[in-house]
């Protein structure tokens, strides 16, 4: 009997297991390291290395051979994985030295190092455990491979690999060094808190003081004997963590130089093995957010004002402000910048002609430098810097993601066929990972210089071991809906006969920062399964979603509700006009996170259009969501309360009950530390107070990711059963 799709989807963690990822190319381009599990249902990720000349692959490290206990993760590592939405186990992150001859990773709070490259002659080289303090977090080797930095108990430490001498670089009671604070990891894409200098003798180190951050508590009602977990959560309008940045210059210390720490008289640790100084030029009062940091020729940092309308690039060694960008609404955080080329030129981004483009300029000219890429090519991220070449992701159509290469002699297309592509490059070797509409699988190609001037010479592939979904390959129909051209995809059951009316399921995310409508079949697997249950599924990316233009993203400033909901209605109408088999008298909507908010918003404010809704982990009151995300779009709640009132769902039940009441299912994980369950509980209380019938499904022990297999499987089944009952449809199929 064929396994059901919900079970397969849960078991394979959304078909991500077995997919190669986290590519790093050696400086000579001869080798590629990457992460991949041994099969599409194997949750334990291994570290691999591939020879680009022969295509031969070898396992560098298998956690099972090391006896790692995946359940023994430090709380800080569990939190980091939650922030980056990591659902796999095993080696989920690693770092290499500059020459890519050494890889370092953490397993269950212990640090391992393993050699890479030509010096390795045997097929099996066992990684060796480094005698760090445990639990150890975020280990990273020095550029020369002689030492490893890591974080333990809030302190940044460095251990010498040859001697095992382990020294404290930065420590202070009540604060942490070298770790990213919540909003940096959740909203800025910065999941690290320290950076080695190229000379290996210095580090940039964050100091994070969360003493002013509000304390919230996550209880486990299913286990009342367990004490609630206390977390620091900076809700909109409240205090953020106090983040500063230090330059740590390593000094020589001896084992005899140990001292007793007064606060903990039983602990004996080495004294600080570095001199510390605050970086120059950062006005932390005016620019409290540390967006990113990097170290090429110079230590460069990016900082942002609390209202996010101004962003600076600063040389942290000299204090010079190299560039200041401003925007009436907000400045964007872009992955991969700043970066520096060997000649000292700085890689940045800028907006011209309503296009975000690539900026490359000397430090002295960066302040006024214009993009070197053409209007209409919207830059999404800088992927790699290889000599004087810059590899970046961009697109001329938001449903696609292309890879481009810029070098002194011009701009070259690397991967621009219809689909979603990303890449990494070094030593002339490019690794290109592609998803298309032709298959639900990812393909990974390796190219070397030569052959075609743009794409190089194909030299091999890295195989994906992901399972093939027990579903027909999704074949969405695309349209540009309404006068704004809302990108919309429509999916039908594989068995659908034209002329047969189908109920409609809207399946959006719909908010800023994420897309659902892309030219890749794998993006529509759950949507296709819902279609196989008897729905025509409509997925629409309305205003505020990324990839089209800076102005399109800013159309939602000050209002999460009105335009975003209107665009879903417009997309539905246009889809029904193009596809006559859509039955607009039976329309449901489902979503998770912002999509859950949008689902509840739809049935409460437009019951004339939406007849049932499933709201998963919805942020219902934006005053309860974090500072960096919420204030970017809605401002400070004390200064702009009207935006929060307009975007909140809590007053809607009283108004909605006077109209038409539609079935609404609210689902929320009780352990969610991103969108706290308070959002759903407050909405449920408001619905109850208004006399609005509804259903609530609490998920005990579940976070925002819902990665547990049984929950992930049955949640899909529960949703489709609810929707079919709400719309008076027949039962569920596999």
Secondary structure, 3 states (H helix, E strand, C coil): CCCCHHHHHHHCCCCCCCCCEEEEECCCCCEEEEEEECCCCCCEEEEEEEECCCCCEEEEECHHHHCCCCCCCCHHHHHHHHHCCCCCEECCCCEECCCCCEEEEEECCEEEEEECHHHCCCCCCCCEEECCCCCCEEEEECCCCCEEEEEECCEEEEEECCCCCEEEEECCCCCEECCCCHHHHHHHCCCCCEEECCCCCEEEEEEEECCCCCEEEECCCCCCCCCCEEEECCECCCCCCEEEEEEEEECCCCCCCEEEECCEEEEEEECECEEEEECCCCCCCCCCEEEEEEECCCEEEEEECCCCCEEEEEECCCCCEEEEEECCCCCCCCECCCEECCCCCEEEEEEECCEEEEEEECHHHHHHCCCCCCCCCEEEEEEEEECCEEEEEEECCCCCEEEEEEECCEEEEEECCCCEEEEEEECCEEEEEEECCCCCCCEEEEEEEEEECCCEEEEEEECCCCCCCCCCCCCCEEEEECCCCEEEEEECCCCCCCCCCEEEEEECCCCCCCCCCCCCHHHHHHHHHHHHCCEEEEEEECCCCCCCCHHHHHHHCCCCCHHHHHHHHHHHHHHHHHCCCEEEEEEEEEEECHHHHHHHHHHHHCCCCCCEEEEECCCCCHHHCEHHHHHHHHCCCCCCHHHHHHHCCCCHHHHHCCCCCCEEEEEEECCCCCCCCHHHHHHHHHHHHHCCCCEEEEECCCCCCCCCHHHHHHHHHHHHHHHHHHCCCCCCCC
